[in-house]
Amino acid sequence: MTAYHACLNERSGVMRYFCGTRRYPVKYRIPQVVWRGSSTGKVERPVSLETCMKLKRVRLHLLAREHPDLLDVKLNRLNQECKGILGPIVNDTGGYIHPEDYNKYCVILDVDGNTWSDRFASRLVHSSTPILKLASNYTSHVDHFFAPGVTLEEFDGSLSTVVETARRMVEDCKQNAEFSRGQALARQSQETARELLDHIGVVRSMAYGLVQYQRLLDFPFNSSLEGFQKVDRECCSYMNFPVEFAEELKSAL
């Protein structure tokens, strides 16, 4: 888990949110959407320029070229499968950004790779920065807890809405700072993560599981045979079970 744990506070998740916003004041944030990652994704066969260009991460990188004032969204590494093909086209890869430094921006973008984005549950939902996430066809153990419009904003897989949504979120960040809708989403995301995903949430879940287990152990057992019919010990002689199985079963009765 990331540095958000340094802000864990027994009082409430709200205190952790304020810890993040004090470290990275919203009014001083870079008015852009940020993302870095490799060209991960499922490439259709046979591998060609056409199939490599279909990767959503590659398409986002190329789209961001057209909106450099808004989208600091760049590939920082080309995976081996498409590296030789895409190298001449994607010749402006971005430098690595430390995960904590994502919070210097107004908005963090999240996009799937081969499966659901790993960084989403392990890092992004705990930050004090709103998330703009690709609407995913994949499922994970957390996706149904974080609803679009409540804990994050989404853009569709065709990428047709990403620029419009990104611009709206960045303008909201610049104009309203800590009172922006994006910050309300980030607070709700943190609250949800606090209850379900972080150390406190895990401990609570474990305690709940132990309580339920104890209740099951305390369940009063009714040993009455009323309403049940005893099975004939010779039942196996009428079935096509292996002889060894039938003998073992009869000896156990």
Sequence and secondary structure as in RCSB ss.txt:
>XXXX:A:sequence
MTAYHACLNERSGVMRYFCGTRRYPVKYRIPQVVWRGSSTGKVERPVSLETCMKLKRVRLHLLAREHPDLLDVKL
NRLNQECKGILGPIVNDTGGYIHPEDYNKYCVILDVDGNTWSDRFASRLVHSSTPILKLASNYTSHVDHFFAPGV
TLEEFDGSLSTVVETARRMVEDCKQNAEFSRGQALARQSQETARELLDHIGVVRSMAYGLVQYQRLLDFPFNSSL
EGFQKVDRECCSYMNFPVEFAEELKSAL
>XXXX:A:secstr
  GGGGG  SS HHHHHHHHHHHS GGGSEEEEEEEEE  S   SS  HHHHHT HHHHHHHHHHT TTTEEEEE
EE  HHHHHHHTTT         GGGGGGEEEEEE  SSSS HHHHHTGGGSSS EEEE  S   SSGGGS BTT
TBEEE TTSSSHHHHHHHHHHHHHHHGGGSHHHHHHHHHHHHHHHHTSHHHHHHHHHHHHHHHHHHHT       
TT     GGGGGGS   HHHHHHHHHH 
